[in-house]
Amino acid sequence: MRKLVFFILLSVFFCPVLYSQESEETTKKIEKKWGWEEGEKKPVIKKEVTIDNPIPLFLTQFQPQKQEFSINPTMENIIQGKFGTKITIPANSISLPTSYKRGDILTLELIEVYNDLDFITAGIDLYYFNPNPNIFESAGMFKLTASYYDKPLYLKRGVKLKVEIPSLIYSNRKMKMYKLDEREGWIEKGSLSAVEEVSDTTGENSRSNLVFRAMDDFKWWNADYPNPDTTCLEGKVIPLEVNPPNTITSVGIDYKNASTSYLENNKFQINAIKGKRIKLIVMDTKGNIGLSPELDTGTLTAFVKPGDKVKCTDIGTIEIKKIPREILRDRAKMLQHLGLYDIITP
């Protein structure tokens, strides 16, 4: 009996200590996993941020291509994508693992997004909360990553890369550069400057490329103007099949942006920029597609978030129709069917 009482008292006094130590160790493990240093201020996760747009499976064949480059990290490297994105990487600017051997090369992977179909299939949300909602008007988007034997690498602290964005997308907006953070969404990182570049031997034709000199991470980057003049559209969809998971995409016609969301009970509400021309595309998982004509978004001020009850401009009904296989398999035919075009050949 005395042994039992002693054991109970021992449990009362020491179990909370053990529990506290275990909790503290667990917390440290979680913080280490997320890259938080001890004593560092923890970021606040914005619940309205959505990193990914849903992409119907049949569209993944049209996702922007990944371009690979091999570099010697001890030398300055300038890589240029086929669409014209140019990035200067100073010598010894990448943090190398202890397993790195002198003379080995690193692999860089670049994804460029300038065409409408690339914006749709990249699967990246283009909303910006600061803290009010804005919709991006993009001048181009890219992602750069680095690896050594498939192990991801990072830039050294304090390193800034120079980036040049080709002037493929015309806009009179003053653009800034934004970095996509997996926890906080898009983060403003600074302004871009324009650089005149002669495009032919006569010197008569020139274009203004955009230059950014403070790229500090291997992530998604976006040259954008965040437009606060938002509105929303609503309507109904006539499905081809019963209760499939349908998505609706808003594609800017006179600005570059593509935002996708799921339908609910064959009804939709989707955000856009006021006073702009857009097209709505409804798709199911089997490649059946419904299209709206080009729409003027109107002047109603609104922004709808999941769960909100907001009155949007009613654009009527969109009917989903079966699409021939030859269209689903061919980029040019798909673009023609959607009423879109490539500003530069993939």
C-alpha positions as CSV (number, residue, x, y, z in Angstrom):
1,M,0.0,0.0,0.0
2,R,2.8,2.4,0.9
3,K,4.5,1.6,-2.4
4,L,1.3,2.4,-4.3
5,V,0.9,5.8,-2.5
6,F,4.6,6.6,-3.2
7,F,4.1,5.8,-6.9
8,I,1.1,8.0,-7.2
9,L,2.8,11.0,-5.5
10,L,5.9,10.4,-7.8
11,S,3.6,10.5,-10.9
12,V,1.9,13.7,-9.7
13,F,5.2,15.6,-9.2
14,F,7.2,14.4,-12.2
15,C,4.7,13.7,-15.1
16,P,4.0,17.4,-15.8
17,V,7.7,18.0,-16.1
18,L,8.1,15.1,-18.5
19,Y,5.1,16.3,-20.5
20,S,6.5,19.9,-20.6
21,Q,9.8,18.6,-21.9
22,E,8.2,16.5,-24.6
23,S,6.0,19.4,-25.7
24,E,9.0,21.7,-25.9
25,E,10.9,19.2,-27.9
26,T,8.0,18.7,-30.2
27,T,7.6,22.4,-30.7
28,K,11.2,22.8,-31.6
29,K,11.0,20.0,-34.1
30,I,8.0,21.7,-35.8
31,E,9.8,25.1,-35.8
32,K,12.9,23.5,-37.3
33,K,10.8,21.8,-40.0
34,W,9.3,25.2,-41.0
35,G,12.6,26.9,-41.0
36,W,12.0,29.1,-37.9
37,E,15.0,29.9,-35.8
38,E,14.8,29.9,-32.0
39,G,13.4,33.3,-30.8
40,E,12.4,34.3,-34.3
41,K,9.0,35.9,-34.7
42,K,6.6,33.4,-36.1
43,P,4.7,34.5,-39.3
44,V,1.0,35.0,-39.3
45,I,-0.7,32.8,-41.8
46,K,-3.3,34.6,-43.8
47,K,-6.2,32.2,-44.1
48,E,-7.6,33.8,-47.3
49,V,-4.4,33.0,-49.2
50,T,-4.6,30.1,-51.6
51,I,-1.4,29.0,-53.2
52,D,-2.7,26.7,-55.9
53,N,-5.4,27.0,-58.5
54,P,-7.1,23.7,-59.3
55,I,-6.1,22.4,-62.7
56,P,-8.2,19.8,-64.6
57,L,-6.0,16.7,-65.3
58,F,-6.3,16.9,-69.1
59,L,-4.8,20.4,-69.1
60,T,-1.6,19.4,-67.3
61,Q,-0.1,18.4,-70.7
62,F,-0.1,22.1,-71.5
63,Q,1.7,23.3,-68.4
64,P,4.7,25.6,-68.9
65,Q,7.8,23.7,-69.7
66,K,10.7,23.3,-67.3
67,Q,14.0,24.5,-68.7
68,E,17.3,23.1,-67.3
69,F,20.7,24.7,-67.0
70,S,24.0,23.3,-65.7
71,I,26.2,25.8,-64.0
72,N,29.6,26.0,-62.2
73,P,28.7,27.7,-58.9
74,T,32.2,29.2,-58.4
75,M,31.7,31.3,-61.5
76,E,29.3,34.0,-62.5
77,N,26.5,32.6,-64.6
78,I,23.8,34.3,-66.8
79,I,20.9,32.1,-67.7
80,Q,18.3,33.1,-70.3
81,G,15.0,31.3,-70.8
82,K,13.6,30.8,-74.3
83,F,11.0,33.5,-73.6
84,G,13.7,36.0,-72.6
85,T,13.8,35.9,-68.8
86,K,17.4,36.6,-68.0
87,I,18.9,36.0,-64.5
88,T,22.5,36.8,-63.4
89,I,23.9,34.6,-60.7
90,P,27.1,35.9,-59.1
91,A,30.0,33.5,-58.3
92,N,29.8,31.6,-55.0
93,S,26.3,32.9,-54.3
94,I,24.6,29.5,-53.7
95,S,24.9,27.7,-50.4
96,L,26.5,24.3,-51.2
97,P,26.1,21.1,-49.1
98,T,29.0,19.5,-47.4
99,S,28.8,16.7,-50.0
100,Y,29.6,19.1,-52.8
101,K,32.8,18.2,-54.7
102,R,35.0,20.9,-56.3
103,G,34.3,21.0,-60.0
104,D,30.8,19.5,-59.8
105,I,28.0,21.3,-61.6
106,L,24.6,22.4,-60.3
107,T,21.2,22.1,-62.0
108,L,19.0,25.1,-62.4
109,E,15.4,24.8,-63.4
110,L,13.4,27.7,-64.9
111,I,9.7,28.0,-65.6
112,E,8.5,31.0,-67.6
113,V,4.9,32.2,-67.7
114,Y,3.8,34.8,-70.3
115,N,1.1,33.1,-72.4
116,D,-2.6,32.8,-71.4
117,L,-2.6,29.0,-71.3
118,D,0.6,29.0,-69.2
119,F,-1.1,31.3,-66.6
120,I,-4.1,28.9,-66.6
121,T,-2.0,25.7,-66.2
122,A,0.7,27.1,-63.9
123,G,-1.8,26.6,-61.0
124,I,-0.7,29.7,-59.2
125,D,-3.3,32.0,-57.5
126,L,-2.9,35.7,-58.5
127,Y,-4.7,37.4,-55.7
128,Y,-2.8,39.8,-53.4
129,F,-4.1,40.8,-49.9
130,N,-2.5,44.0,-48.4
131,P,-4.7,43.6,-46.3
132,N,-7.5,44.4,-48.7
133,P,-8.0,42.2,-51.8
134,N,-6.2,43.0,-55.0
135,I,-6.1,41.2,-58.3
136,F,-2.7,41.1,-60.1
137,E,-2.2,42.5,-63.6
138,S,1.0,40.5,-64.5
139,A,3.9,41.5,-66.8
140,G,5.2,38.0,-66.5
141,M,6.0,35.3,-64.0
142,F,8.8,32.8,-63.5
143,K,10.1,30.2,-61.0
144,L,13.8,29.4,-60.6
145,T,15.1,26.5,-58.5
146,A,18.6,25.0,-57.9
147,S,19.6,21.5,-57.0
148,Y,22.6,19.2,-56.5
149,Y,21.9,15.6,-57.2
150,D,18.2,16.4,-56.7
151,K,18.8,18.0,-53.4
152,P,17.3,21.6,-53.3
153,L,19.7,24.4,-52.8
154,Y,19.3,28.0,-51.5
155,L,20.9,31.4,-52.0
156,K,23.4,32.6,-49.4
157,R,22.1,35.1,-46.9
158,G,22.4,38.6,-48.4
159,V,22.8,37.6,-52.0
160,K,20.7,39.5,-54.6
161,L,20.3,38.3,-58.1
162,K,19.6,40.5,-61.1
163,V,16.5,39.6,-63.2
164,E,15.4,41.0,-66.5
165,I,11.8,40.5,-67.6
166,P,11.2,40.7,-71.4
167,S,8.6,43.2,-72.5
168,L,6.3,40.6,-74.0
169,I,3.2,41.9,-72.2
170,Y,2.3,45.5,-72.8
171,S,1.1,47.5,-69.8
172,N,1.2,51.1,-68.8
173,R,1.2,50.1,-65.1
174,K,4.1,50.7,-62.8
175,M,5.1,47.2,-61.9
176,K,6.6,45.8,-58.7
177,M,8.1,42.4,-58.1
178,Y,6.4,39.9,-55.8
179,K,7.7,36.6,-54.3
180,L,5.4,33.7,-53.5
181,D,5.7,32.4,-49.9
182,E,4.1,29.1,-49.1
183,R,2.7,30.4,-45.8
184,E,2.0,34.0,-46.5
185,G,1.2,34.2,-50.2
186,W,2.6,36.9,-52.4
187,I,5.0,39.3,-50.7
188,E,6.0,42.6,-52.3
189,K,9.8,42.8,-52.8
190,G,10.4,46.1,-54.6
191,S,10.1,48.1,-57.8
192,L,11.3,47.3,-61.3
193,S,13.1,49.7,-63.5
194,A,12.7,50.0,-67.3
195,V,15.7,49.5,-69.6
196,E,15.5,50.4,-73.3
197,E,16.8,47.6,-75.6
198,V,17.2,48.1,-79.3
199,S,15.4,45.3,-81.2
200,D,16.7,45.7,-84.8
201,T,19.8,47.0,-86.6
202,T,18.1,50.3,-87.7
203,G,17.8,51.4,-84.1
204,E,14.3,52.6,-84.8
205,N,12.4,49.9,-82.9
206,S,13.1,49.4,-79.2
207,R,11.4,47.9,-76.2
208,S,11.5,48.5,-72.5
209,N,12.5,45.4,-70.5
210,L,11.9,45.4,-66.8
211,V,14.9,44.9,-64.5
212,F,14.8,43.8,-60.8
213,R,18.0,43.6,-58.8
214,A,16.9,42.1,-55.5
215,M,15.9,38.5,-56.2
216,D,16.8,36.8,-52.9
217,D,15.2,33.3,-53.1
218,F,14.6,30.4,-55.4
219,K,10.8,30.6,-55.6
220,W,8.0,31.8,-57.9
221,W,8.4,35.5,-58.8
222,N,5.8,37.8,-60.5
223,A,6.1,41.2,-62.0
224,D,2.7,42.8,-61.2
225,Y,0.4,45.7,-60.6
226,P,-2.0,44.8,-57.8
227,N,-5.3,46.3,-58.9
228,P,-7.7,47.1,-56.0
229,D,-10.7,47.8,-58.3
230,T,-12.3,44.4,-57.9
231,T,-15.7,43.1,-58.9
232,C,-17.3,39.6,-59.1
233,L,-19.4,37.8,-61.6
234,E,-21.9,35.0,-61.0
235,G,-24.0,32.6,-63.1
236,K,-25.1,29.0,-63.6
237,V,-23.6,26.1,-65.5
238,I,-25.4,23.4,-67.6
239,P,-23.2,20.3,-67.0
240,L,-22.6,17.6,-69.6
241,E,-22.5,14.9,-66.9
242,V,-24.2,14.5,-63.5
243,N,-22.3,16.1,-60.6
244,P,-18.7,16.1,-61.9
245,P,-16.1,18.3,-60.2
246,N,-16.3,21.4,-62.4
247,T,-13.9,24.3,-62.4
248,I,-14.4,27.8,-63.7
249,T,-11.5,30.0,-64.8
250,S,-11.5,33.8,-65.4
251,V,-9.0,34.8,-68.1
252,G,-8.1,38.4,-68.6
253,I,-8.3,39.5,-72.3
254,D,-6.8,43.0,-71.9
255,Y,-4.6,42.1,-68.9
256,K,-2.7,39.0,-68.0
257,N,-4.3,36.9,-65.2
258,A,-6.0,33.6,-64.8
259,S,-7.9,32.6,-61.6
260,T,-9.6,29.2,-61.1
261,S,-12.1,27.9,-58.5
262,Y,-14.5,25.0,-58.1
263,L,-18.2,25.3,-58.8
264,E,-20.8,24.6,-56.2
265,N,-24.1,23.0,-57.2
266,N,-23.5,24.1,-60.8
267,K,-23.4,27.8,-59.7
268,F,-20.4,30.1,-59.6
269,Q,-19.1,33.4,-58.3
270,I,-15.7,34.5,-59.4
271,N,-13.7,37.7,-59.0
272,A,-12.3,40.0,-61.7
273,I,-11.1,43.5,-62.2
274,K,-13.7,46.2,-62.9
275,G,-14.1,47.6,-66.4
276,K,-12.0,44.9,-68.0
277,R,-12.7,42.4,-70.8
278,I,-12.4,38.7,-69.6
279,K,-13.5,35.3,-70.7
280,L,-14.9,32.5,-68.5
281,I,-14.0,28.9,-69.1
282,V,-15.8,26.0,-67.4
283,M,-14.2,22.6,-67.4
284,D,-14.8,19.2,-66.0
285,T,-12.2,16.5,-65.3
286,K,-12.9,14.6,-68.6
287,G,-12.1,17.5,-70.9
288,N,-15.6,18.8,-71.5
289,I,-15.6,22.6,-71.8
290,G,-18.0,25.5,-71.6
291,L,-17.2,29.0,-72.8
292,S,-18.6,32.4,-72.2
293,P,-18.3,35.1,-74.9
294,E,-15.9,38.0,-74.0
295,L,-17.4,39.9,-71.1
296,D,-17.1,43.4,-69.8
297,T,-16.8,43.1,-66.1
298,G,-18.8,46.3,-65.4
299,T,-18.5,48.8,-62.6
300,L,-19.9,46.9,-59.5
301,T,-17.5,47.1,-56.6
302,A,-17.3,43.6,-54.9
303,F,-14.9,40.8,-53.9
304,V,-16.1,37.4,-52.9
305,K,-14.3,34.9,-50.6
306,P,-15.3,31.3,-49.9
307,G,-18.4,31.3,-47.6
308,D,-19.3,34.9,-48.3
309,K,-22.8,36.0,-49.4
310,V,-22.1,38.6,-52.0
311,K,-24.3,39.8,-54.8
312,C,-22.3,39.7,-58.1
313,T,-23.1,40.7,-61.7
314,D,-25.1,37.9,-63.2
315,I,-23.8,36.9,-66.6
316,G,-26.4,34.1,-67.2
317,T,-25.7,30.5,-68.1
318,I,-22.7,28.6,-69.6
319,E,-23.2,25.2,-71.2
320,I,-20.5,22.6,-71.0
321,K,-20.1,20.7,-74.3
322,K,-18.1,17.6,-75.4
323,I,-14.8,18.5,-77.0
324,P,-13.2,16.3,-79.8
325,R,-10.0,14.5,-78.8
326,E,-8.0,16.2,-81.5
327,I,-8.6,19.5,-79.8
328,L,-7.8,18.2,-76.4
329,R,-4.4,16.9,-77.6
330,D,-3.2,19.9,-79.6
331,R,-2.2,23.2,-78.1
332,A,-2.9,25.3,-81.2
333,K,-6.3,23.8,-81.6
334,M,-7.1,24.1,-77.9
335,L,-6.1,27.8,-78.0
336,Q,-8.3,28.4,-81.1
337,H,-11.2,26.7,-79.4
338,L,-10.8,28.8,-76.2
339,G,-10.4,32.0,-78.2
340,L,-6.9,32.6,-76.8
341,Y,-3.5,33.0,-78.4
342,D,0.2,32.7,-77.6
343,I,2.1,36.0,-77.5
344,I,5.3,34.0,-77.9
345,T,5.8,30.5,-79.3
346,P,6.4,27.9,-76.6
